[in-house]
Amino acid sequence: MSSTEDKVKGNLNEAAGKAKQGLGEATDNERMKGEGQRQEVKGDAQQAKGEVKDAVKKGVDRA
C-alpha cells in the first residue's frame, strides 16, 4: 500500500471513529463510543505509517 493510500484510509478511519464516538455519546452507548475510539486510533496509526513511508522514500531518493 502506498503512503497516500495509508493516509487516506487513516483519515477515513479517523472520521468514522469520531462519528461513532459522537453517536455513542448521543445515544449513551458505551460500546459504540469504545469502537469509535479504537477506530480513531487505528486511523492515526495509518496516517503515521504513511508519513513514515514518505520519509523513508525521501531518504532513499536523496541517497
C-alpha positions, 0 to 999 in steps of 0.5 A: 500500500502506498503512503497516500493510500495509508493516509487516506484510509487513516483519515477515513478511519479517523472520521468514522471513529469520531462519528461513532464516538459522537453517536455513542455519546448521543445515544449513551452507548458505551460500546459504540463510543469504545469502537469509535475510539479504537477506530480513531486510533487505528486511523492515526496509526495509518496516517503515521505509517504513511508519513513514515513511508514518505520519509523513508522514500525521501531518504532513499531518493536523496541517497 
